[in-house]
Amino acid sequence: MEEVLKKIAENTEKIDKIYKSVEKTRKYFFWTMVITIATVVVPLIVLAFVVPAFLKTYIGGFNGLL
């Protein structure tokens, strides 16, 4: 009986260590996703507004030549 309780205690310790490791990994993946979104998606949204304004100005310069 004592041996079984000892094994349960060892398993509990191992599970606690695994839980801590999994939480660190989860946080790492979360921040990786946030940084990826910030560096990829946000610039695409900004370009959606900047490119049309740039093209309007650029093509407007050619109207005077024709």
N, C-alpha and C positions, 0 to 999 in steps of 0.2 A: 504494500500500500504506500509505504514511504517513497519507494522508487517511482511510483506513478506520479505522486505529488511533485517530486523533484523534476521529472520530465515535463510536467505541466508548467512549472515555474520557468524552466529553461525555454520552453516554447513561447511563453508569454514575453520573456525578454527579447527573444528573436523577433517576434511579431512587432513589438514596440520599435525595435531598430528598423525593421522593414517599413513600418508606417512613417517614421521620420524621413527615411530615404525617399519614399514615394512622394511625400509632401514637398520635399526640396525639388524633386524632378518636376512635379506638377507646376510649381511656381516658376521654374526655369522655362518650361514650355509656354506658360502663360505670357511671360514677359518677352519671350522670343516672338510670339504671335503679335503682341502689341507693337513691338518695334518694327516687325515686318509690315504690318498694316500702316504704321506711320511713315515708313520710308517708301512704300509702293503705292498704296491706295490714295493717300492724301495728295501726293504730287500729280497723280492722274486727274483727280478732281480739280485741282488748281489749273492744270493745263486745259481742261474743258472750258474754262472761262477766259484764259489768257490767249489761246490760239485764235479764237474768232476775232477778238479785239485786234490782235496783231495783223491778221489777214485783212481785216477791214482797212486798217491804216496803210498796209503795204499795197493793196490793190487800189486804194484811193489815190495813191501817188501816180499810178499809171493812167488814171482817167484824164489827167491833164495833158498827157502826151498824145492821146488819140484825138 
